[in-house]
Amino acid sequence: MSPNLRIALRFLTARKRAMFMSLFGIMFGVGFFIVTQAQTSGFESFFIKTILGTNGALRIEDRMQATMFPMEADGAAGGSDFLIAGEGGRKIIPGIEDPFRISEAVRRFKNVSGVSIVLQGTVNLSTNVSGDSVRVQGVNIDDHLAVSDLASQIVQGDLADYRLTPAGALVGSVLASRQNLHPGDTFTLEWNGEARRYRVSAVYETGVSDIDRVRVYIHLAEARSLLQKPTGATFIQVNLFDHERAPEDAVRIQEVIGHTVAPWQRREKTWLDVFRALRFSSALTVSTIILISGLAMFNTLAMVVMEKTKDIAILRSMGYTRRDIARVFIWQGAIVLAAGAILGCVFGAVATYGVSKLPIRIRGIFSTDSFVVAWSPWHYVAAVTIAAVVVMAASLIPARRAARLEPGDVIRGTAL
């Protein structure tokens, strides 16, 4: 053990209570920082997982067509016209005219793990209870299972019945509750004056109430017949192996197929911004605990400097340099920081585990019955880094003040 460290440990015992208060403040600050970041990051990650499992990583929709307008050639005989493309102009053609060709082209991209053609339309649903306006989606079930978590979202019934029933349907949990529908029950879908009866094969729950309230899955062939659209599709849902690459893949696919491609980051930008704001706000709020602990540390070290002026003068007389004296007080801050950071990380890990076991029922933008936490080493790194900056800054000023003490000033009583 170095002499500077030994002296720092002795100086720490001069104000035990104040040092312990600073220590516990740092511990709780680090721990609460880890817990809050684990919660906000956990809910954000769970929301992203829900969205990817419901709407996919990419959505291919409308076709883009460059606009053309005529221009008369100057001096041309008879005033001949020719067409030129409008600069920056384009026309949007709704839907996908040849979804099978587009699907095959998209499947060739290395990061694509699944492609599903979806034909969508708004129809009227009628039961013995009441009527509702719903959004029917015609899908090939095997293709759609590759781009969604629909298989794991079934809460009543099973997909086997849906596969074997041409008039089978998958109904959202909120809609099923509103209309008192259960597997085996029938309902009517009406569009453009034509009504058809369908049978509930299963009830699914994504946790996103806006989806579970209005979305009904039926077979793609049946949707074409009901909506009177023998060709084309509304959109194509795409899943990726690496979801974080969605924006880059969207640009590449859009250039190749000439259709608009929306990555999930753009579709859910509003909610993602909300989660980021919550994470930053919670970090800023909890960091005030560490800041207050740093101020307490500063006050404690300042008092130690005032109380130990004679000891500091003796050390200077013995040959200790100003740098040595400064290191003594920096060591004190480092000791408190190290102990507080270690205890804080342990407290944060235990508290995060405890919070993850707390029951809570959330139904809205996702579905969960307990707190969702994210275990990330970066939460611990960020918490310790903030504590280190605050504590070392709080230790530096008293350390420099102690280093400026001169033995002669102490003897004359003019020190500090």
C-alpha positions as CSV (number, residue, x, y, z in Angstrom):
1,M,0.0,0.0,0.0
2,S,1.4,3.4,-1.0
3,P,2.0,6.1,1.7
4,N,-0.5,8.4,-0.1
5,L,-3.2,5.7,0.0
6,R,-2.5,4.9,3.7
7,I,-2.8,8.6,4.6
8,A,-6.1,8.9,2.6
9,L,-7.6,6.0,4.5
10,R,-6.7,7.6,7.8
11,F,-8.2,10.9,6.7
12,L,-11.4,9.1,5.7
13,T,-12.0,8.0,9.3
14,A,-11.9,11.7,10.4
15,R,-15.5,12.2,9.2
16,K,-17.0,8.7,9.1
17,R,-20.6,9.6,9.1
18,A,-20.3,12.2,6.3
19,M,-18.3,9.8,4.2
20,F,-20.8,7.0,4.7
21,M,-23.6,9.3,3.7
22,S,-21.8,10.2,0.5
23,L,-21.1,6.5,-0.1
24,F,-24.7,5.4,0.3
25,G,-25.8,8.4,-1.9
26,I,-23.6,7.2,-4.7
27,M,-24.7,3.6,-4.2
28,F,-28.4,4.5,-4.4
29,G,-27.8,6.9,-7.3
30,V,-26.0,4.2,-9.4
31,G,-28.5,1.5,-8.4
32,F,-31.6,3.6,-9.3
33,F,-30.0,4.7,-12.5
34,I,-29.5,1.1,-13.6
35,V,-33.1,0.1,-12.6
36,T,-34.8,3.0,-14.4
37,Q,-32.7,2.4,-17.6
38,A,-33.4,-1.3,-17.4
39,Q,-37.2,-0.6,-17.2
40,T,-37.4,2.0,-20.0
41,S,-35.1,0.1,-22.3
42,G,-37.0,-3.1,-21.5
43,F,-40.4,-1.7,-22.4
44,E,-38.9,-0.1,-25.5
45,S,-37.4,-3.4,-26.6
46,F,-40.7,-5.2,-25.9
47,F,-42.6,-2.7,-27.9
48,I,-40.2,-3.2,-30.9
49,K,-40.6,-6.9,-30.6
50,T,-44.4,-6.6,-30.6
51,I,-44.4,-4.3,-33.6
52,L,-42.0,-6.6,-35.6
53,G,-44.0,-9.6,-34.7
54,T,-47.2,-8.0,-35.9
55,N,-46.4,-5.7,-38.8
56,G,-43.0,-6.9,-39.9
57,A,-39.7,-5.1,-40.4
58,L,-40.6,-3.7,-43.8
59,R,-43.8,-2.9,-45.6
60,I,-43.9,-2.6,-49.4
61,E,-46.9,-0.6,-50.7
62,D,-47.6,1.9,-53.5
63,R,-45.8,2.0,-56.8
64,M,-43.9,5.1,-57.7
65,Q,-44.0,6.4,-61.3
66,A,-42.0,9.3,-62.6
67,T,-44.3,12.0,-64.0
68,M,-44.0,13.0,-67.7
69,F,-45.1,16.2,-69.4
70,P,-45.0,17.3,-73.1
71,M,-42.6,20.0,-74.3
72,E,-42.6,21.6,-77.8
73,A,-39.3,21.6,-79.6
74,D,-38.3,25.1,-80.7
75,G,-38.0,25.4,-84.5
76,A,-39.3,21.9,-85.1
77,A,-41.5,21.5,-88.2
78,G,-45.1,21.3,-87.3
79,G,-44.4,22.1,-83.7
80,S,-43.6,18.5,-82.7
81,D,-43.9,17.6,-79.0
82,F,-41.9,15.2,-76.9
83,L,-42.1,13.9,-73.3
84,I,-39.7,14.6,-70.6
85,A,-39.6,13.4,-67.0
86,G,-40.6,16.1,-64.4
87,E,-37.7,17.0,-62.2
88,G,-38.3,15.5,-58.8
89,G,-41.9,14.7,-59.7
90,R,-43.5,11.3,-59.3
91,K,-47.0,9.8,-59.3
92,I,-48.1,7.3,-56.6
93,I,-50.1,4.3,-57.8
94,P,-51.9,2.7,-54.8
95,G,-51.3,-1.0,-54.1
96,I,-49.2,-3.7,-55.8
97,E,-50.2,-4.8,-59.3
98,D,-48.0,-7.9,-59.5
99,P,-47.3,-9.0,-55.9
100,F,-46.0,-12.5,-56.8
101,R,-43.2,-11.1,-59.1
102,I,-42.4,-8.4,-56.5
103,S,-42.3,-11.1,-53.7
104,E,-39.9,-13.3,-55.7
105,A,-37.6,-10.3,-56.3
106,V,-37.6,-9.3,-52.6
107,R,-36.8,-12.9,-51.5
108,R,-33.5,-12.6,-53.3
109,F,-32.1,-10.1,-50.8
110,K,-29.8,-11.8,-48.3
111,N,-31.3,-10.2,-45.2
112,V,-34.9,-11.1,-46.1
113,S,-36.2,-14.0,-44.0
114,G,-39.8,-14.0,-45.0
115,V,-42.3,-12.4,-47.4
116,S,-46.1,-12.3,-47.1
117,I,-48.7,-10.9,-49.6
118,V,-51.6,-9.1,-47.9
119,L,-54.9,-8.0,-49.5
120,Q,-56.6,-5.6,-47.1
121,G,-60.0,-4.0,-47.1
122,T,-62.5,-2.4,-44.7
123,V,-65.7,-4.3,-44.3
124,N,-68.7,-4.5,-42.0
125,L,-68.8,-7.4,-39.4
126,S,-72.1,-8.5,-38.0
127,T,-73.0,-10.9,-35.2
128,N,-76.0,-11.5,-33.0
129,V,-74.5,-8.9,-30.6
130,S,-73.9,-5.9,-32.9
131,G,-72.0,-4.7,-35.9
132,D,-68.5,-3.4,-36.3
133,S,-66.3,-1.9,-39.0
134,V,-63.3,-4.1,-39.3
135,R,-60.2,-4.4,-41.4
136,V,-60.0,-7.8,-43.1
137,Q,-56.6,-9.1,-44.3
138,G,-56.3,-11.9,-46.7
139,V,-53.1,-13.9,-46.3
140,N,-51.4,-17.1,-47.1
141,I,-51.0,-18.4,-43.5
142,D,-47.7,-20.2,-44.0
143,D,-46.1,-17.1,-45.6
144,H,-47.5,-14.8,-42.9
145,L,-46.2,-17.0,-40.1
146,A,-42.7,-16.4,-41.5
147,V,-43.1,-12.6,-41.1
148,S,-45.0,-12.4,-37.8
149,D,-45.5,-13.9,-34.4
150,L,-49.1,-14.9,-35.2
151,A,-48.5,-18.5,-34.2
152,S,-47.5,-17.5,-30.6
153,Q,-50.3,-14.9,-30.4
154,I,-53.1,-17.4,-30.5
155,V,-55.0,-17.4,-27.2
156,Q,-58.0,-19.5,-28.2
157,G,-58.5,-22.2,-30.8
158,D,-55.7,-23.3,-33.1
159,L,-54.2,-22.7,-36.5
160,A,-54.9,-26.2,-37.6
161,D,-58.6,-25.6,-37.8
162,Y,-57.9,-22.4,-39.8
163,R,-55.8,-24.2,-42.3
164,L,-58.5,-26.8,-42.9
165,T,-61.4,-24.4,-43.1
166,P,-61.7,-22.3,-46.3
167,A,-64.2,-20.0,-44.5
168,G,-62.1,-19.9,-41.3
169,A,-61.0,-16.6,-39.7
170,L,-58.7,-15.4,-37.1
171,V,-60.2,-12.7,-34.9
172,G,-58.5,-10.2,-32.5
173,S,-59.1,-10.6,-28.8
174,V,-60.6,-7.1,-28.3
175,L,-63.0,-7.6,-31.2
176,A,-63.9,-11.1,-30.0
177,S,-64.7,-9.8,-26.6
178,R,-66.8,-7.0,-28.0
179,Q,-68.8,-9.3,-30.2
180,N,-68.8,-12.3,-27.8
181,L,-67.1,-14.5,-30.3
182,H,-65.3,-17.8,-29.5
183,P,-63.8,-20.5,-31.7
184,G,-66.6,-22.3,-33.6
185,D,-68.9,-19.2,-33.6
186,T,-69.9,-17.7,-36.9
187,F,-70.2,-14.1,-38.1
188,T,-70.9,-12.2,-41.3
189,L,-68.6,-9.9,-43.3
190,E,-70.3,-7.5,-45.7
191,W,-68.7,-5.5,-48.5
192,N,-70.2,-3.7,-51.4
193,G,-73.7,-5.1,-50.7
194,E,-72.5,-8.7,-50.6
195,A,-72.5,-10.6,-47.3
196,R,-70.6,-13.9,-46.5
197,R,-70.5,-16.0,-43.4
198,Y,-67.2,-17.0,-41.7
199,R,-66.3,-19.2,-38.8
200,V,-63.9,-18.3,-36.0
201,S,-61.1,-20.7,-36.1
202,A,-58.9,-19.0,-33.4
203,V,-58.6,-15.8,-31.4
204,Y,-55.3,-14.0,-31.4
205,E,-53.9,-11.2,-29.1
206,T,-51.0,-9.0,-30.2
207,G,-51.3,-6.7,-27.2
208,V,-51.8,-3.7,-29.6
209,S,-55.4,-2.8,-28.9
210,D,-55.8,-0.9,-32.2
211,I,-54.9,-4.1,-34.1
212,D,-56.8,-6.5,-31.9
213,R,-60.0,-4.4,-32.2
214,V,-60.2,-4.2,-36.0
215,R,-58.1,-6.8,-37.7
216,V,-59.5,-10.1,-39.0
217,Y,-57.4,-12.6,-40.9
218,I,-59.0,-14.8,-43.7
219,H,-57.5,-16.8,-46.5
220,L,-56.0,-14.8,-49.4
221,A,-58.3,-16.6,-52.0
222,E,-61.3,-15.9,-49.9
223,A,-60.3,-12.2,-49.5
224,R,-60.0,-11.8,-53.3
225,S,-63.5,-13.2,-53.7
226,L,-65.0,-11.1,-50.9
227,L,-63.3,-7.8,-51.9
228,Q,-63.7,-8.6,-55.7
229,K,-60.0,-8.1,-56.4
230,P,-58.8,-11.2,-58.4
231,T,-55.4,-9.7,-58.8
232,G,-53.0,-7.4,-57.0
233,A,-52.4,-6.8,-53.3
234,T,-52.6,-4.0,-50.8
235,F,-49.1,-4.4,-49.4
236,I,-46.3,-7.0,-48.9
237,Q,-45.0,-7.6,-45.3
238,V,-41.3,-8.5,-45.1
239,N,-39.3,-9.8,-42.2
240,L,-35.5,-9.5,-41.9
241,F,-32.8,-11.5,-40.1
242,D,-31.2,-8.3,-38.9
243,H,-34.0,-5.8,-38.0
244,E,-31.6,-3.0,-37.4
245,R,-30.7,-2.9,-41.0
246,A,-34.2,-2.2,-42.1
247,P,-33.6,1.5,-43.3
248,E,-30.6,0.4,-45.5
249,D,-32.5,-2.6,-46.9
250,A,-35.6,-0.4,-47.5
251,V,-33.6,2.0,-49.7
252,R,-32.0,-0.9,-51.7
253,I,-35.3,-2.7,-52.2
254,Q,-37.1,0.4,-53.2
255,E,-34.5,1.2,-55.9
256,V,-34.9,-2.3,-57.4
257,I,-38.7,-2.8,-57.3
258,G,-39.9,0.8,-57.7
259,H,-42.4,0.6,-54.8
260,T,-42.4,2.5,-51.6
261,V,-40.7,0.5,-48.8
262,A,-41.3,1.7,-45.2
263,P,-38.9,0.3,-42.5
264,W,-40.3,-0.2,-39.0
265,Q,-38.2,2.7,-37.6
266,R,-40.0,5.1,-39.8
267,R,-43.5,3.6,-39.2
268,E,-43.1,3.8,-35.5
269,K,-41.0,6.9,-35.2
270,T,-43.4,8.7,-32.9
271,W,-43.4,5.9,-30.3
272,L,-39.7,5.4,-30.5
273,D,-39.1,9.1,-29.9
274,V,-41.4,8.8,-26.8
275,F,-39.4,5.9,-25.4
276,R,-36.1,7.7,-26.0
277,A,-37.5,10.8,-24.3
278,L,-38.6,8.7,-21.3
279,R,-35.2,7.0,-21.1
280,F,-33.3,10.4,-21.2
281,S,-35.7,12.0,-18.7
282,S,-35.4,9.1,-16.2
283,A,-31.6,9.2,-16.5
284,L,-31.5,12.9,-15.9
285,T,-33.8,12.7,-12.9
286,V,-31.9,9.9,-11.2
287,S,-28.6,11.5,-11.9
288,T,-29.5,14.3,-9.5
289,I,-29.1,11.7,-6.7
290,I,-25.5,11.2,-7.8
291,L,-25.0,14.9,-8.1
292,I,-26.3,15.6,-4.6
293,S,-23.9,12.9,-3.3
294,G,-21.1,14.6,-5.2
295,L,-21.9,17.9,-3.5
296,A,-21.9,16.1,-0.1
297,M,-18.6,14.6,-1.0
298,F,-17.2,18.0,-1.9
299,N,-18.4,19.5,1.4
300,T,-16.9,16.6,3.4
301,L,-13.5,16.8,1.8
302,A,-13.5,20.6,2.2
303,M,-14.1,20.1,5.9
304,V,-11.3,17.5,6.1
305,V,-8.9,20.0,4.5
306,M,-9.8,22.6,7.1
307,E,-9.4,20.1,10.0
308,K,-6.2,18.6,8.7
309,T,-4.2,21.8,8.0
310,K,-1.6,21.0,10.6
311,D,-1.3,17.4,9.4
312,I,-0.9,18.7,5.8
313,A,1.8,21.2,7.0
314,I,3.7,18.4,8.7
315,L,3.5,16.3,5.6
316,R,4.8,19.2,3.5
317,S,7.7,19.7,6.0
318,M,8.6,16.1,5.7
319,G,9.1,16.5,1.9
320,Y,5.6,15.7,0.5
321,T,5.1,17.7,-2.7
322,R,1.9,19.5,-3.6
323,R,1.1,16.7,-6.0
324,D,1.4,14.1,-3.2
325,I,-1.0,16.1,-1.0
326,A,-3.5,16.4,-3.9
327,R,-3.3,12.7,-4.5
328,V,-4.2,12.0,-0.9
329,F,-7.5,13.7,-1.3
330,I,-8.1,12.3,-4.8
331,W,-7.6,8.9,-3.3
332,Q,-10.3,9.6,-0.8
333,G,-12.8,10.4,-3.6
334,A,-11.6,7.3,-5.5
335,I,-12.1,5.0,-2.5
336,V,-15.7,6.3,-1.9
337,L,-16.4,6.1,-5.6
338,A,-15.1,2.5,-6.0
339,A,-17.1,1.3,-3.0
340,G,-20.2,3.2,-4.0
341,A,-20.0,2.0,-7.6
342,I,-19.6,-1.7,-6.7
343,L,-22.4,-1.6,-4.1
344,G,-24.5,0.4,-6.5
345,C,-24.1,-2.2,-9.3
346,V,-25.0,-5.0,-7.0
347,F,-28.0,-3.1,-5.7
348,G,-29.1,-2.2,-9.2
349,A,-28.9,-5.8,-10.4
350,V,-30.9,-7.1,-7.4
351,A,-33.5,-4.3,-7.7
352,T,-33.8,-4.9,-11.5
353,Y,-34.4,-8.6,-10.9
354,G,-37.0,-7.8,-8.2
355,V,-38.8,-5.3,-10.4
356,S,-39.0,-7.9,-13.2
357,K,-41.1,-10.1,-10.9
358,L,-43.6,-7.4,-10.0
359,P,-47.0,-8.0,-11.6
360,I,-48.5,-5.4,-13.8
361,R,-51.2,-5.6,-16.5
362,I,-50.7,-3.4,-19.5
363,R,-52.8,-3.6,-22.6
364,G,-52.4,-0.9,-25.3
365,I,-49.4,-0.6,-27.4
366,F,-48.2,-4.0,-26.2
367,S,-49.4,-6.7,-23.8
368,T,-47.6,-7.7,-20.6
369,D,-48.5,-9.0,-17.2
370,S,-45.2,-8.0,-15.5
371,F,-42.5,-5.3,-15.7
372,V,-40.2,-5.8,-18.6
373,V,-36.5,-5.1,-18.0
374,A,-33.5,-5.2,-20.3
375,W,-30.3,-6.5,-19.0
376,S,-27.5,-4.5,-20.6
377,P,-23.9,-3.9,-19.4
378,W,-24.1,-0.4,-20.9
379,H,-26.5,0.6,-18.1
380,Y,-23.8,-0.2,-15.6
381,V,-21.1,1.5,-17.6
382,A,-23.2,4.7,-17.9
383,A,-24.1,4.7,-14.2
384,V,-20.5,4.3,-13.1
385,T,-19.2,6.8,-15.6
386,I,-21.6,9.5,-14.3
387,A,-20.7,8.8,-10.7
388,A,-17.0,8.9,-11.6
389,V,-17.3,12.3,-13.3
390,V,-19.3,13.8,-10.4
391,V,-17.2,12.4,-7.6
392,M,-13.8,13.2,-9.2
393,A,-14.9,16.7,-10.0
394,A,-16.1,17.1,-6.3
395,S,-12.7,15.8,-5.1
396,L,-10.5,17.9,-7.3
397,I,-11.3,21.3,-5.8
398,P,-10.5,20.3,-2.2
399,A,-7.4,18.4,-3.4
400,R,-6.1,21.5,-5.2
401,R,-6.9,23.7,-2.1
402,A,-5.0,21.3,0.2
403,A,-2.0,21.2,-2.2
404,R,-1.7,25.0,-2.0
405,L,-1.1,25.0,1.8
406,E,2.3,26.1,2.9
407,P,3.8,25.1,6.3
408,G,4.7,28.7,7.0
409,D,1.1,29.9,6.5
410,V,-0.1,27.3,8.9
411,I,2.4,28.4,11.6
412,R,1.4,32.0,11.1
413,G,-2.3,31.1,11.1
414,T,-2.8,32.6,7.7
415,A,-3.6,29.3,5.9
416,L,-6.9,29.0,4.0
